[in-house]
Amino acid sequence: LTGKLGLYKVCEKLGISSPPTQTFEEWKKKNNIVMPVVFKPEWESIGKKGTVLVSNPTGIEKGFRLADQYLGHGSVIVQGLLEGKDLTLLGLCLESEYYPYALFKEENKFVGSRVVNSGFQRIDGAPSLDDMIQIARILCLKMDIVFSPFNLNFRISHGNTPYLMECNFDFGGEGVLEHLFKKEPKYNMIKCYVESLLFRNNIFRTNNLNSGYFFK
């Protein structure tokens, strides 16, 4: 799930919306190349640094080199450009059930060919929130994620359709968790996670995890 190519294949199998994804090698063999496209490392060494917008054939070689520069593992992958806004759902998978914890709006935009991230803003809800939570629940159950933090990044496009872009099994990189705890110190996600690990029963979980939701 953490690799972009593997995630796309899982989404295809489960009927989850996700941007069509292929390796650079597969893409360049096609006769009818459609642009613009986005080059990305399958696994990035530094988040978003290797995301490159390629608008015409003259930018292919340079775009590949930039994406490959930040490739931590796997292949450079190619996705069609999907316009929209980015939302990140934070939560926990506990015994294959998903417990949403917080929702963030992520400020991303292309400046030239490179993506620029201006940070995150916690929000209380979104029209597509129920669909996003349902996707997280399906993945927790179908992929048998027993006990882990589970964060999902969506691109909201074509109305309010959430397209799954990334999954991460951590508490939130790029300062997300620090921002969350600083603004709302009573919502301590790591504390909830550790307590749920130590006290695996539904009564404890309901009284402690659910009270930490930013939204119901």
Salt bridges, closest charged atoms under 4 A:
GLU44 OE1 - LYS4 NZ 3.82
GLU61 OE2 - ARG65 NH1 3.31
ASP86 OD1 - ARG155 NE 2.28
GLU95 OE1 - ARG205 NH2 3.81
GLU106 OE2 - LYS48 NZ 2.74
GLU107 OE2 - LYS105 NZ 3.75
ASP124 OD1 - ARG122 NH1 2.94
GLU174 OE1 - LYS48 NZ 3.63
GLU184 OE2 - ARG122 NH2 3.36
GLU195 OE2 - LYS191 NZ 2.80
